[in-house]
Amino acid sequence: MSVAKVTEISSTSTKSFEDAIQQGLSRAGKTLRNVRSAWVKEQHVRVTDGRITEYQVNMMVTFVLDD
């Protein structure tokens, strides 16, 4: 039997939503062990002078707790 915990994180990228997801999971993996999944809850963009300047995702990250 295993027990998991879910935490919400926010990540940004100037490239794409996919890059923001990857950056967030990469950073979460440095602090959290046993990351198993992520659910992208929200996506936002920042706009400057009519152009997208930043992509942001809010994710629910699931990780299994150590015994």
PDB file of N, CA, C and O in Angstrom:
ATOM      1  N   MET A   1       0.844  -1.172   0.000  1.00  0.00           N
ATOM      2  CA  MET A   1       0.000   0.000   0.000  1.00  0.00           C
ATOM      3  C   MET A   1       0.893   1.241   0.000  1.00  0.00           C
ATOM      4  O   MET A   1       1.952   1.257   0.629  1.00  0.00           O
ATOM      5  N   SER A   2       0.459   2.263  -0.702  1.00  0.00           N
ATOM      6  CA  SER A   2       1.202   3.520  -0.690  1.00  0.00           C
ATOM      7  C   SER A   2       0.246   4.675  -0.425  1.00  0.00           C
ATOM      8  O   SER A   2      -0.955   4.592  -0.681  1.00  0.00           O
ATOM      9  N   VAL A   3       0.814   5.741   0.090  1.00  0.00           N
ATOM     10  CA  VAL A   3       0.050   6.953   0.370  1.00  0.00           C
ATOM     11  C   VAL A   3       0.677   8.084  -0.432  1.00  0.00           C
ATOM     12  O   VAL A   3       1.897   8.244  -0.449  1.00  0.00           O
ATOM     13  N   ALA A   4      -0.163   8.860  -1.093  1.00  0.00           N
ATOM     14  CA  ALA A   4       0.324   9.953  -1.929  1.00  0.00           C
ATOM     15  C   ALA A   4      -0.172  11.288  -1.388  1.00  0.00           C
ATOM     16  O   ALA A   4      -1.152  11.362  -0.647  1.00  0.00           O
ATOM     17  N   LYS A   5       0.529  12.323  -1.781  1.00  0.00           N
ATOM     18  CA  LYS A   5       0.159  13.681  -1.407  1.00  0.00           C
ATOM     19  C   LYS A   5       0.112  14.507  -2.683  1.00  0.00           C
ATOM     20  O   LYS A   5       0.828  14.220  -3.643  1.00  0.00           O
ATOM     21  N   VAL A   6      -0.731  15.530  -2.693  1.00  0.00           N
ATOM     22  CA  VAL A   6      -0.859  16.416  -3.851  1.00  0.00           C
ATOM     23  C   VAL A   6      -0.503  17.826  -3.415  1.00  0.00           C
ATOM     24  O   VAL A   6      -0.963  18.303  -2.377  1.00  0.00           O
ATOM     25  N   THR A   7       0.320  18.489  -4.219  1.00  0.00           N
ATOM     26  CA  THR A   7       0.688  19.870  -3.933  1.00  0.00           C
ATOM     27  C   THR A   7       0.513  20.694  -5.199  1.00  0.00           C
ATOM     28  O   THR A   7       0.695  20.186  -6.305  1.00  0.00           O
ATOM     29  N   GLU A   8       0.165  21.947  -5.043  1.00  0.00           N
ATOM     30  CA  GLU A   8      -0.037  22.815  -6.198  1.00  0.00           C
ATOM     31  C   GLU A   8       1.203  23.664  -6.434  1.00  0.00           C
ATOM     32  O   GLU A   8       1.744  24.259  -5.502  1.00  0.00           O
ATOM     33  N   ILE A   9       1.649  23.717  -7.686  1.00  0.00           N
ATOM     34  CA  ILE A   9       2.785  24.567  -8.030  1.00  0.00           C
ATOM     35  C   ILE A   9       2.429  25.413  -9.253  1.00  0.00           C
ATOM     36  O   ILE A   9       1.536  25.071 -10.029  1.00  0.00           O
ATOM     37  N   SER A  10       3.128  26.492  -9.400  1.00  0.00           N
ATOM     38  CA  SER A  10       2.965  27.394 -10.537  1.00  0.00           C
ATOM     39  C   SER A  10       4.320  27.532 -11.209  1.00  0.00           C
ATOM     40  O   SER A  10       5.345  27.638 -10.535  1.00  0.00           O
ATOM     41  N   SER A  11       4.326  27.530 -12.534  1.00  0.00           N
ATOM     42  CA  SER A  11       5.576  27.616 -13.281  1.00  0.00           C
ATOM     43  C   SER A  11       5.372  28.497 -14.508  1.00  0.00           C
ATOM     44  O   SER A  11       4.279  28.540 -15.072  1.00  0.00           O
ATOM     45  N   THR A  12       6.428  29.200 -14.921  1.00  0.00           N
ATOM     46  CA  THR A  12       6.340  30.070 -16.086  1.00  0.00           C
ATOM     47  C   THR A  12       7.458  29.784 -17.078  1.00  0.00           C
ATOM     48  O   THR A  12       8.493  29.216 -16.732  1.00  0.00           O
ATOM     49  N   SER A  13       7.220  30.194 -18.323  1.00  0.00           N
ATOM     50  CA  SER A  13       8.208  30.062 -19.387  1.00  0.00           C
ATOM     51  C   SER A  13       7.959  31.152 -20.419  1.00  0.00           C
ATOM     52  O   SER A  13       6.822  31.578 -20.622  1.00  0.00           O
ATOM     53  N   THR A  14       9.013  31.593 -21.060  1.00  0.00           N
ATOM     54  CA  THR A  14       8.856  32.546 -22.158  1.00  0.00           C
ATOM     55  C   THR A  14       8.690  31.823 -23.489  1.00  0.00           C
ATOM     56  O   THR A  14       8.450  32.460 -24.515  1.00  0.00           O
ATOM     57  N   LYS A  15       8.817  30.478 -23.481  1.00  0.00           N
ATOM     58  CA  LYS A  15       8.763  29.694 -24.721  1.00  0.00           C
ATOM     59  C   LYS A  15       7.376  29.141 -25.042  1.00  0.00           C
ATOM     60  O   LYS A  15       6.831  29.398 -26.115  1.00  0.00           O
ATOM     61  N   SER A  16       6.799  28.362 -24.084  1.00  0.00           N
ATOM     62  CA  SER A  16       5.538  27.667 -24.364  1.00  0.00           C
ATOM     63  C   SER A  16       4.937  27.108 -23.076  1.00  0.00           C
ATOM     64  O   SER A  16       5.584  27.077 -22.029  1.00  0.00           O
ATOM     65  N   PHE A  17       3.671  26.665 -23.182  1.00  0.00           N
ATOM     66  CA  PHE A  17       3.045  25.988 -22.054  1.00  0.00           C
ATOM     67  C   PHE A  17       3.786  24.687 -21.740  1.00  0.00           C
ATOM     68  O   PHE A  17       4.020  24.363 -20.576  1.00  0.00           O
ATOM     69  N   GLU A  18       4.149  23.953 -22.778  1.00  0.00           N
ATOM     70  CA  GLU A  18       4.863  22.687 -22.580  1.00  0.00           C
ATOM     71  C   GLU A  18       6.175  22.915 -21.828  1.00  0.00           C
ATOM     72  O   GLU A  18       6.521  22.139 -20.937  1.00  0.00           O
ATOM     73  N   ASP A  19       6.900  23.968 -22.178  1.00  0.00           N
ATOM     74  CA  ASP A  19       8.148  24.273 -21.479  1.00  0.00           C
ATOM     75  C   ASP A  19       7.880  24.660 -20.026  1.00  0.00           C
ATOM     76  O   ASP A  19       8.648  24.289 -19.138  1.00  0.00           O
ATOM     77  N   ALA A  20       6.816  25.392 -19.779  1.00  0.00           N
ATOM     78  CA  ALA A  20       6.462  25.765 -18.402  1.00  0.00           C
ATOM     79  C   ALA A  20       6.163  24.524 -17.571  1.00  0.00           C
ATOM     80  O   ALA A  20       6.550  24.444 -16.405  1.00  0.00           O
ATOM     81  N   ILE A  21       5.470  23.553 -18.172  1.00  0.00           N
ATOM     82  CA  ILE A  21       5.176  22.297 -17.472  1.00  0.00           C
ATOM     83  C   ILE A  21       6.478  21.567 -17.160  1.00  0.00           C
ATOM     84  O   ILE A  21       6.694  21.122 -16.033  1.00  0.00           O
ATOM     85  N   GLN A  22       7.342  21.447 -18.167  1.00  0.00           N
ATOM     86  CA  GLN A  22       8.606  20.735 -17.976  1.00  0.00           C
ATOM     87  C   GLN A  22       9.475  21.414 -16.924  1.00  0.00           C
ATOM     88  O   GLN A  22      10.070  20.738 -16.085  1.00  0.00           O
ATOM     89  N   GLN A  23       9.553  22.734 -16.959  1.00  0.00           N
ATOM     90  CA  GLN A  23      10.353  23.476 -15.978  1.00  0.00           C
ATOM     91  C   GLN A  23       9.806  23.264 -14.562  1.00  0.00           C
ATOM     92  O   GLN A  23      10.571  23.069 -13.617  1.00  0.00           O
ATOM     93  N   GLY A  24       8.478  23.304 -14.427  1.00  0.00           N
ATOM     94  CA  GLY A  24       7.862  23.099 -13.118  1.00  0.00           C
ATOM     95  C   GLY A  24       8.116  21.713 -12.569  1.00  0.00           C
ATOM     96  O   GLY A  24       8.445  21.564 -11.392  1.00  0.00           O
ATOM     97  N   LEU A  25       7.967  20.688 -13.410  1.00  0.00           N
ATOM     98  CA  LEU A  25       8.193  19.317 -12.956  1.00  0.00           C
ATOM     99  C   LEU A  25       9.667  19.054 -12.660  1.00  0.00           C
ATOM    100  O   LEU A  25      10.007  18.330 -11.724  1.00  0.00           O
ATOM    101  N   SER A  26      10.528  19.649 -13.465  1.00  0.00           N
ATOM    102  CA  SER A  26      11.965  19.494 -13.225  1.00  0.00           C
ATOM    103  C   SER A  26      12.347  20.087 -11.869  1.00  0.00           C
ATOM    104  O   SER A  26      13.094  19.480 -11.101  1.00  0.00           O
ATOM    105  N   ARG A  27      11.828  21.266 -11.592  1.00  0.00           N
ATOM    106  CA  ARG A  27      12.129  21.923 -10.304  1.00  0.00           C
ATOM    107  C   ARG A  27      11.495  21.166  -9.148  1.00  0.00           C
ATOM    108  O   ARG A  27      12.130  20.999  -8.106  1.00  0.00           O
ATOM    109  N   ALA A  28      10.263  20.705  -9.305  1.00  0.00           N
ATOM    110  CA  ALA A  28       9.585  19.945  -8.242  1.00  0.00           C
ATOM    111  C   ALA A  28      10.373  18.682  -7.915  1.00  0.00           C
ATOM    112  O   ALA A  28      10.449  18.280  -6.754  1.00  0.00           O
ATOM    113  N   GLY A  29      10.954  18.058  -8.927  1.00  0.00           N
ATOM    114  CA  GLY A  29      11.724  16.838  -8.728  1.00  0.00           C
ATOM    115  C   GLY A  29      12.979  17.031  -7.897  1.00  0.00           C
ATOM    116  O   GLY A  29      13.521  16.062  -7.365  1.00  0.00           O
ATOM    117  N   LYS A  30      13.451  18.264  -7.775  1.00  0.00           N
ATOM    118  CA  LYS A  30      14.624  18.548  -6.938  1.00  0.00           C
ATOM    119  C   LYS A  30      14.268  18.549  -5.460  1.00  0.00           C
ATOM    120  O   LYS A  30      15.131  18.327  -4.610  1.00  0.00           O
ATOM    121  N   THR A  31      13.006  18.797  -5.150  1.00  0.00           N
ATOM    122  CA  THR A  31      12.557  18.886  -3.758  1.00  0.00           C
ATOM    123  C   THR A  31      11.696  17.695  -3.358  1.00  0.00           C
ATOM    124  O   THR A  31      11.804  17.194  -2.238  1.00  0.00           O
ATOM    125  N   LEU A  32      10.844  17.242  -4.270  1.00  0.00           N
ATOM    126  CA  LEU A  32       9.912  16.150  -3.980  1.00  0.00           C
ATOM    127  C   LEU A  32      10.443  14.841  -4.545  1.00  0.00           C
ATOM    128  O   LEU A  32      10.938  14.798  -5.672  1.00  0.00           O
ATOM    129  N   ARG A  33      10.340  13.780  -3.765  1.00  0.00           N
ATOM    130  CA  ARG A  33      10.703  12.450  -4.243  1.00  0.00           C
ATOM    131  C   ARG A  33       9.449  11.723  -4.717  1.00  0.00           C
ATOM    132  O   ARG A  33       8.342  12.024  -4.270  1.00  0.00           O
ATOM    133  N   ASN A  34       9.624  10.786  -5.605  1.00  0.00           N
ATOM    134  CA  ASN A  34       8.546   9.904  -6.053  1.00  0.00           C
ATOM    135  C   ASN A  34       7.384  10.635  -6.732  1.00  0.00           C
ATOM    136  O   ASN A  34       6.223  10.284  -6.525  1.00  0.00           O
ATOM    137  N   VAL A  35       7.698  11.651  -7.543  1.00  0.00           N
ATOM    138  CA  VAL A  35       6.646  12.343  -8.297  1.00  0.00           C
ATOM    139  C   VAL A  35       6.050  11.345  -9.284  1.00  0.00           C
ATOM    140  O   VAL A  35       6.779  10.697 -10.035  1.00  0.00           O
ATOM    141  N   ARG A  36       4.720  11.223  -9.279  1.00  0.00           N
ATOM    142  CA  ARG A  36       4.043  10.232 -10.115  1.00  0.00           C
ATOM    143  C   ARG A  36       3.189  10.840 -11.217  1.00  0.00           C
ATOM    144  O   ARG A  36       3.035  10.235 -12.279  1.00  0.00           O
ATOM    145  N   SER A  37       2.627  12.034 -10.985  1.00  0.00           N
ATOM    146  CA  SER A  37       1.760  12.614 -12.013  1.00  0.00           C
ATOM    147  C   SER A  37       1.570  14.104 -11.769  1.00  0.00           C
ATOM    148  O   SER A  37       1.905  14.641 -10.713  1.00  0.00           O
ATOM    149  N   ALA A  38       1.016  14.748 -12.796  1.00  0.00           N
ATOM    150  CA  ALA A  38       0.690  16.174 -12.674  1.00  0.00           C
ATOM    151  C   ALA A  38      -0.569  16.440 -13.487  1.00  0.00           C
ATOM    152  O   ALA A  38      -0.742  15.910 -14.584  1.00  0.00           O
ATOM    153  N   TRP A  39      -1.425  17.251 -12.941  1.00  0.00           N
ATOM    154  CA  TRP A  39      -2.646  17.670 -13.615  1.00  0.00           C
ATOM    155  C   TRP A  39      -2.552  19.173 -13.819  1.00  0.00           C
ATOM    156  O   TRP A  39      -2.451  19.932 -12.855  1.00  0.00           O
ATOM    157  N   VAL A  40      -2.587  19.601 -15.071  1.00  0.00           N
ATOM    158  CA  VAL A  40      -2.522  21.031 -15.374  1.00  0.00           C
ATOM    159  C   VAL A  40      -3.904  21.613 -15.112  1.00  0.00           C
ATOM    160  O   VAL A  40      -4.859  21.348 -15.843  1.00  0.00           O
ATOM    161  N   LYS A  41      -3.987  22.400 -14.069  1.00  0.00           N
ATOM    162  CA  LYS A  41      -5.252  22.952 -13.595  1.00  0.00           C
ATOM    163  C   LYS A  41      -5.636  24.219 -14.359  1.00  0.00           C
ATOM    164  O   LYS A  41      -6.800  24.412 -14.710  1.00  0.00           O
ATOM    165  N   GLU A  42      -4.652  25.077 -14.613  1.00  0.00           N
ATOM    166  CA  GLU A  42      -4.917  26.351 -15.291  1.00  0.00           C
ATOM    167  C   GLU A  42      -3.753  26.719 -16.200  1.00  0.00           C
ATOM    168  O   GLU A  42      -2.607  26.345 -15.951  1.00  0.00           O
ATOM    169  N   GLN A  43      -4.065  27.447 -17.241  1.00  0.00           N
ATOM    170  CA  GLN A  43      -3.052  27.999 -18.129  1.00  0.00           C
ATOM    171  C   GLN A  43      -3.369  29.478 -18.327  1.00  0.00           C
ATOM    172  O   GLN A  43      -4.526  29.856 -18.513  1.00  0.00           O
ATOM    173  N   HIS A  44      -2.335  30.304 -18.285  1.00  0.00           N
ATOM    174  CA  HIS A  44      -2.495  31.747 -18.475  1.00  0.00           C
ATOM    175  C   HIS A  44      -1.362  32.251 -19.355  1.00  0.00           C
ATOM    176  O   HIS A  44      -0.299  31.635 -19.429  1.00  0.00           O
ATOM    177  N   VAL A  45      -1.596  33.366 -20.015  1.00  0.00           N
ATOM    178  CA  VAL A  45      -0.514  34.029 -20.738  1.00  0.00           C
ATOM    179  C   VAL A  45      -0.431  35.468 -20.267  1.00  0.00           C
ATOM    180  O   VAL A  45      -1.432  36.062 -19.864  1.00  0.00           O
ATOM    181  N   ARG A  46       0.771  36.023 -20.321  1.00  0.00           N
ATOM    182  CA  ARG A  46       0.975  37.441 -20.054  1.00  0.00           C
ATOM    183  C   ARG A  46       1.210  38.097 -21.410  1.00  0.00           C
ATOM    184  O   ARG A  46       1.943  37.574 -22.249  1.00  0.00           O
ATOM    185  N   VAL A  47       0.582  39.238 -21.609  1.00  0.00           N
ATOM    186  CA  VAL A  47       0.646  39.917 -22.891  1.00  0.00           C
ATOM    187  C   VAL A  47       1.219  41.317 -22.709  1.00  0.00           C
ATOM    188  O   VAL A  47       0.821  42.047 -21.801  1.00  0.00           O
ATOM    189  N   THR A  48       2.158  41.685 -23.581  1.00  0.00           N
ATOM    190  CA  THR A  48       2.739  43.028 -23.594  1.00  0.00           C
ATOM    191  C   THR A  48       2.698  43.538 -25.027  1.00  0.00           C
ATOM    192  O   THR A  48       3.205  42.890 -25.943  1.00  0.00           O
ATOM    193  N   ASP A  49       2.100  44.686 -25.208  1.00  0.00           N
ATOM    194  CA  ASP A  49       1.987  45.289 -26.542  1.00  0.00           C
ATOM    195  C   ASP A  49       1.378  44.326 -27.560  1.00  0.00           C
ATOM    196  O   ASP A  49       1.824  44.262 -28.706  1.00  0.00           O
ATOM    197  N   GLY A  50       0.363  43.581 -27.139  1.00  0.00           N
ATOM    198  CA  GLY A  50      -0.341  42.680 -28.034  1.00  0.00           C
ATOM    199  C   GLY A  50       0.363  41.373 -28.336  1.00  0.00           C
ATOM    200  O   GLY A  50      -0.109  40.599 -29.168  1.00  0.00           O
ATOM    201  N   ARG A  51       1.481  41.108 -27.680  1.00  0.00           N
ATOM    202  CA  ARG A  51       2.235  39.872 -27.915  1.00  0.00           C
ATOM    203  C   ARG A  51       2.351  39.066 -26.627  1.00  0.00           C
ATOM    204  O   ARG A  51       2.454  39.632 -25.538  1.00  0.00           O
ATOM    205  N   ILE A  52       2.335  37.754 -26.757  1.00  0.00           N
ATOM    206  CA  ILE A  52       2.510  36.883 -25.593  1.00  0.00           C
ATOM    207  C   ILE A  52       3.970  36.950 -25.157  1.00  0.00           C
ATOM    208  O   ILE A  52       4.884  36.706 -25.944  1.00  0.00           O
ATOM    209  N   THR A  53       4.165  37.286 -23.879  1.00  0.00           N
ATOM    210  CA  THR A  53       5.525  37.396 -23.347  1.00  0.00           C
ATOM    211  C   THR A  53       5.863  36.293 -22.349  1.00  0.00           C
ATOM    212  O   THR A  53       7.035  36.041 -22.069  1.00  0.00           O
ATOM    213  N   GLU A  54       4.831  35.632 -21.809  1.00  0.00           N
ATOM    214  CA  GLU A  54       5.089  34.584 -20.817  1.00  0.00           C
ATOM    215  C   GLU A  54       3.900  33.643 -20.737  1.00  0.00           C
ATOM    216  O   GLU A  54       2.742  34.055 -20.810  1.00  0.00           O
ATOM    217  N   TYR A  55       4.226  32.357 -20.583  1.00  0.00           N
ATOM    218  CA  TYR A  55       3.222  31.309 -20.411  1.00  0.00           C
ATOM    219  C   TYR A  55       3.294  30.826 -18.970  1.00  0.00           C
ATOM    220  O   TYR A  55       4.381  30.607 -18.436  1.00  0.00           O
ATOM    221  N   GLN A  56       2.126  30.658 -18.338  1.00  0.00           N
ATOM    222  CA  GLN A  56       2.094  30.207 -16.948  1.00  0.00           C
ATOM    223  C   GLN A  56       1.139  29.030 -16.822  1.00  0.00           C
ATOM    224  O   GLN A  56       0.058  29.026 -17.409  1.00  0.00           O
ATOM    225  N   VAL A  57       1.553  28.027 -16.046  1.00  0.00           N
ATOM    226  CA  VAL A  57       0.678  26.893 -15.726  1.00  0.00           C
ATOM    227  C   VAL A  57       0.604  26.732 -14.215  1.00  0.00           C
ATOM    228  O   VAL A  57       1.590  26.938 -13.506  1.00  0.00           O
ATOM    229  N   ASN A  58      -0.561  26.367 -13.741  1.00  0.00           N
ATOM    230  CA  ASN A  58      -0.753  25.974 -12.354  1.00  0.00           C
ATOM    231  C   ASN A  58      -1.064  24.482 -12.387  1.00  0.00           C
ATOM    232  O   ASN A  58      -1.996  24.050 -13.065  1.00  0.00           O
ATOM    233  N   MET A  59      -0.278  23.698 -11.651  1.00  0.00           N
ATOM    234  CA  MET A  59      -0.396  22.234 -11.701  1.00  0.00           C
ATOM    235  C   MET A  59      -0.584  21.648 -10.313  1.00  0.00           C
ATOM    236  O   MET A  59      -0.100  22.180  -9.313  1.00  0.00           O
ATOM    237  N   MET A  60      -1.301  20.538 -10.288  1.00  0.00           N
ATOM    238  CA  MET A  60      -1.429  19.726  -9.097  1.00  0.00           C
ATOM    239  C   MET A  60      -0.472  18.547  -9.297  1.00  0.00           C
ATOM    240  O   MET A  60      -0.675  17.730 -10.195  1.00  0.00           O
ATOM    241  N   VAL A  61       0.561  18.459  -8.469  1.00  0.00           N
ATOM    242  CA  VAL A  61       1.582  17.432  -8.597  1.00  0.00           C
ATOM    243  C   VAL A  61       1.389  16.383  -7.515  1.00  0.00           C
ATOM    244  O   VAL A  61       1.299  16.710  -6.332  1.00  0.00           O
ATOM    245  N   THR A  62       1.325  15.117  -7.923  1.00  0.00           N
ATOM    246  CA  THR A  62       1.120  14.007  -6.996  1.00  0.00           C
ATOM    247  C   THR A  62       2.439  13.278  -6.786  1.00  0.00           C
ATOM    248  O   THR A  62       3.139  12.944  -7.742  1.00  0.00           O
ATOM    249  N   PHE A  63       2.768  13.035  -5.523  1.00  0.00           N
ATOM    250  CA  PHE A  63       3.969  12.270  -5.199  1.00  0.00           C
ATOM    251  C   PHE A  63       3.674  11.300  -4.068  1.00  0.00           C
ATOM    252  O   PHE A  63       2.855  11.572  -3.190  1.00  0.00           O
ATOM    253  N   VAL A  64       4.359  10.160  -4.107  1.00  0.00           N
ATOM    254  CA  VAL A  64       4.145   9.099  -3.110  1.00  0.00           C
ATOM    255  C   VAL A  64       5.058   9.354  -1.920  1.00  0.00           C
ATOM    256  O   VAL A  64       6.248   9.627  -2.076  1.00  0.00           O
ATOM    257  N   LEU A  65       4.474   9.261  -0.725  1.00  0.00           N
ATOM    258  CA  LEU A  65       5.232   9.483   0.506  1.00  0.00           C
ATOM    259  C   LEU A  65       6.119   8.277   0.815  1.00  0.00           C
ATOM    260  O   LEU A  65       5.737   7.135   0.562  1.00  0.00           O
ATOM    261  N   ASP A  66       7.295   8.539   1.359  1.00  0.00           N
ATOM    262  CA  ASP A  66       8.189   7.476   1.793  1.00  0.00           C
ATOM    263  C   ASP A  66       7.594   6.751   2.981  1.00  0.00           C
ATOM    264  O   ASP A  66       6.833   7.328   3.758  1.00  0.00           O
ATOM    265  N   ASP A  67       7.951   5.458   3.121  1.00  0.00           N
ATOM    266  CA  ASP A  67       7.489   4.677   4.283  1.00  0.00           C
ATOM    267  C   ASP A  67       8.192   5.117   5.541  1.00  0.00           C
ATOM    268  O   ASP A  67       7.933   4.575   6.615  1.00  0.00           O
TER     269      ASP A  67
END
